[in-house]
Amino acid sequence: MSIARALLLFAVAGPAMAQRDFRVSLSVSPFTEILLRTGATFSDGKMTASTPEELQRLFMKHGANEVYARIGTRRAYSVGFGDHSLNKGLERARMAKSLGLPFNPEIGLFSIYGDVRCQPSPDFRDYPELKVPGAWTSLKLDQMLTVLRAYGAMVARDILQTGVKVRIWDLGNEVEFGSAGVAVRPMPGGCDDTEGGAGWYKPPDGVDPEIGRKSVIDLLRMPEAERIAWLRAHVWPHLARMFAAAAAGIRSVDHDARFSTHVSGISAVLPAEGVAFYQAMREGGFDADELGFSFYPSSSDKPPHRLQAFQDTVTKVHSELKRPVFVAEFGYPAGTMTEGMFASWNHALEKYPLTDQGQADLLHDIAAWGLKSGLSGIRPWAPELAAPGWEPFALFRSQGKTITARPGLSAIAGGLH
């Protein structure tokens, strides 16, 4: 570890995050071009944006200080909602370079998309030089590690050749139930739209046959202590080694690379589970520099007092792991959700109604609290996606062809002052 990196880790692990270092991760998402292709433009009342770069400039006006991209293992877009290809990620990297912003790539280790509901295998057909020795889930763990290390180095090299400065490398997406195909059976319907339909799952029997005998639903039905014990025995040790291998590949190119991963909103309100996951990652060889969580507080009314439960998780994880915590995905609706897979996510927090102001107040208050409590930043998920099924979560509202900012767009920056 370099002296500069050691000093940085010491600084961010302290009791408070410096305002200038707080990551205001207002970034164009994988869905920006979908809206722009309809002829839509974005406006905050003073500035108008009709290209991804113009939209990122608009975000910068409201405090944004990094660009994010989620990157699967396919080089070019094929199917699915949003473009998660390496080619699109490299576009985002070049944009960040031109804007003078650091880049935050999420190296998904899935073919196209995965989250807590489903974690497909990587698809390395676009990297014939990797020489994968068989069907991915038939491999032994050591065989996987060799490939993941080489893949990490190749992707890091492609990204850094754009000239961009990478702020932090994220590995995986909502990974507490596995990643890179070493994961339990998916939730019904999970990833069916991107992986060729139902039936894509293949158990990773070459790693541990017990993994394929459990599903996401099985784990959610377990008592928390029993779930932690099972994951510690069958998933988390393998996951830590896989992430450590990918990180080693990246670090062979970016010698001072910093790393993060994140778990879902399930673990975000369970302090013991959050701590157990990151302790297991450290014990297995992946000692992340920032510890990420998704947080969608309106998704459920359990546990009660979800904001306090989340703050307890942040406090406990930060205290016990001595690392800052990053909100890797955040969403809170500014109105009632009525359609799509999130139609039931209408459980308002006390003091934060499902209104424009309620959304803004919650973002403001989390940022203000987090600045003093171990948060390193917040990434509102798909902040521009004012489209059916997500619009109440967006920090914009659609008004014909003009997509107009809500007050939440400035709320993180407001909470830091």
C-alpha positions, 0 to 999 in steps of 0.5 A, a space after each residue: 500500500 502506498 503512503 498516499 493511499 494509507 493516508 487517504 484511508 486514515 482520513 476517511 475512516 475518521 469520525 467525520 467525512 470532509 465536505 470536499 470528499 463527500 461523493 455526490 454521485 449524481 450521475 447519468 445512468 445506463 438509461 439516459 440515452 433511452 429518454 434522450 432518443 424520445 426527443 426529451 430534454 432536461 431542465 432545472 429552470 435555468 439550464 437545459 440538457 439534450 445530451 448525456 454530457 450536458 446532463 452531467 454538466 447540469 448535475 455538476 451544477 447541483 453538486 455532482 462530483 463523479 461519473 458512474 457506470 455499471 459494466 457487464 462482461 459483454 463488450 457491446 450492448 445486446 439485450 436488456 433495459 439500459 446499456 451495461 456494456 463495456 463500450 458504454 462504460 468507456 464512453 462514460 469514462 471519456 466523458 468524465 475525463 472531458 469534464 474533469 471528473 473522477 470515474 466510478 466504474 462498477 465491474 458487475 462480474 455478470 454478463 449483462 445485469 444482476 442484483 440481489 434477486 439474481 446473479 448470472 454468470 459472467 460471459 467472457 465470449 468477447 475475451 477469447 484470450 481468457 481461455 475459460 476452461 469450461 462452462 462457468 458454473 462447472 469450474 472449480 473456484 481456483 479456475 474461476 479466480 485465474 480468469 477473474 484476475 485476468 479479466 480485472 486487469 484487461 478491463 482496468 487497462 481499457 478504462 485507464 487508457 481513456 485517460 480518466 482518473 478512477 476514484 474507486 472501483 466497485 465490484 458486483 451489485 447487491 452481492 450478499 447472496 452471491 455474485 459472478 454466478 456463484 449464487 443461490 437460485 434466483 427469485 422467480 422472474 429474476 433476470 429472465 428478461 436479460 438472460 434468455 428467459 426462465 431456466 438460465 440458472 445453473 448451480 455452481 456445483 464446482 464450488 459448493 453443491 450446497 449453494 444451488 440447494 438454496 434460493 433467494 426466497 429460502 434465505 429471506 425466510 430464514 431467521 437472520 442469525 441462521 441466514 448469516 451462518 449459512 452464508 458464512 459457510 457457503 457463499 461469503 468465503 468464495 465471494 471474498 476470494 473472487 472479489 480479491 482476485 478481480 481486485 488483484 487484476 485491477 491493481 496490477 494496472 492501477 497500483 493505488 486502486 481503491 475498492 468497494 462493493 455493495 449489498 442490498 437494502 435488505 442488509 442495509 436495515 440489519 446492522 448485524 448482517 451488514 457487519 457480518 458480511 463485511 467482516 467475512 469479506 475482510 477475512 476472505 481477503 477482500 478488504 474494501 475501502 468503502 462499504 456500500 449499501 442500497 437504501 430504498 426505505 419505502 420498499 417495506 414497512 419492516 423493520 419499523 423505523 427504517 431510517 433509524 435502522 439504516 443509521 444504526 447499520 451505518 454507525 455499527 459498520 463504520 465503527 467495527 470495520 473502520 471504513 466509510 459507508 457509501 449509499 450505492 443506490 438510493 431512491 425515495 418516491 416523490 409521489 405514489 408508485 402505481 405501476 411496474 415492479 415497484 408499485 408497492 414501494 409506498 411505505 412513507 417514513 415518518 416526517 417524510 411524506 411521498 412528495 417532492 419536498 419529502 423526497 428532498 428533505 430525506 436526501 438533505 437530512 441523510 447527507 447532513 447526518 452522514 457527513 458527520 457519521 461515517 458516510 462517504 457519499 450518496 448515489 441516487 439511483 437513475 436520478 433522471 429516469 422520469 419514465 413509467 415504473 420509476 418516475 416518482 423515484 427520479 429527481 425529475 418529473 416528466 412534463 411532455 418532452 421537458 423533464 424538469 428537476 424536482 427540489 431533490 436534485 440540489 438536496 445532497 449538496 444542500 445537506 453538506 452546507 
